[in-house]
């Protein structure tokens, strides 16, 4: 039943899923980590009211738009930013994520993000 539902997926819905997955799984962790690094380094330009959230949201959207628009046309340059499986209309949403996680580059990105966030959490907790 999931196969027939995925086969009937509309093109705009598939494009929206691909964009959302690119933004959530690839762009957001990168810029959230960058914002945390800026805070840990003592840069207070983005810290405060809604500054960090605006920076992360805007940078995530721009990054995802660039990856989605330029990724298919220049795959060699955007091989770590653009994931073709996110835009495969024959896959369900969970299958797209599963397909992405099986790639060595994605595994490396996930491990790097987890390790970096773990180190930053320890530093943040110890600094105060």
N, C-alpha and C positions, 0 to 999 in steps of 0.2 A: 504494500500500500504506500510506503514511503517513496518508492521508486516512481510510481505514477504521479504522486503529488509533486515530486521534484521535477518530473518531466513537464508538468503543466505550469511551472513557475514562470511568471512574466519577466520580460527583459528588465523593466524598471526595478522590480523587486529584487532580482538577482544583482543588479548594479548597486542597489542600496545595501544589500547584504555584504557585498564585496567591499564597498566603501566603509561600512560600519566595522567590519572585521579588521580592515587595514588600520583604521583609526584606533580601535580599542586594543587590539593585540600587538600592534607594531609601533604606532606613533605615540599614544598616550604614555606607556611606560618610559619611553625615552625622555619625554619632556617633563614628566613628573620627577624623574630622577635628576634631570638637569636643575629643576627648581629646588630640589632638596640639597643638591650640591652647592648651589648659590647661597642658600641659607646657612649651610654648615661652614662655608668659607667666610661668612661674615658680611656678605653683600646684602644690604637691606633695601635695595631699590625695588625689588619685587615683593618684599615681605610687607605684610600689612593688610589692610582692608580686603578688597577683592583682587589685588594685584597678581598674586600667584595663580589664582584660578583663571583669571583672564589670560595670562601668559600661556598657561598650559592648554587651555581650550583653543585659543587662537593658533598657537604653534601646532597643535595636534591636527586641526582642520587643514591648515596650509600644507603641512607635511603629507597628510593623506591625499589631498587633492593633487599635489605634485606627483606623488607615487602612483596614483591611479591614472593620471592623464599621460605622464611620460613613461611610465613603466612598460606598457606594451610596445611602445615605439622604439625604445632604447633598452632592451632587456639586459644587455651586458653592463650598462652603467647602473641600473636600478635592480640588480639581482637580489639584493638583500632587502629592498624596500617594497618590491611588487611581488605579490604571490598570486600566480595565475589560478590556483585552486580556489581562491576566494571568489572568482568570477565564473566558475564552472556551473552552468545552469542545471546540469544533471545531478549535482550533489545537493543534499540537504544541508542545512546550516551546521548541524553537528558533524556531518561528514566532511564539510569544508575545514572545520577546525581540526578534526582528526587527521585529515590529509596534510595539513600544514604542520602539525606537531611531529609527523614522521620524517620530515626533512632534517638533515643534519644542521643546516644553517639555523633553522627555527629552534632546534634543541640548544644550540650554542647560545642564541640570543636569550632564551628563557633562563638558562643556567647563569649567564652573565648578569641578567637583571636581578635574579633572586640573590645571588652573592653580593652584588653591589648594594641592594636595598638592605640586606642583612647587616653588612658592615656599617652602613649609614645609620641604621637603627641603633646599633650598639654605640656608635660615636655620639649620636644625638642623646641617648639615654645617659651616657657618662658625662657629657658636657653640661647638660642641664637644659 
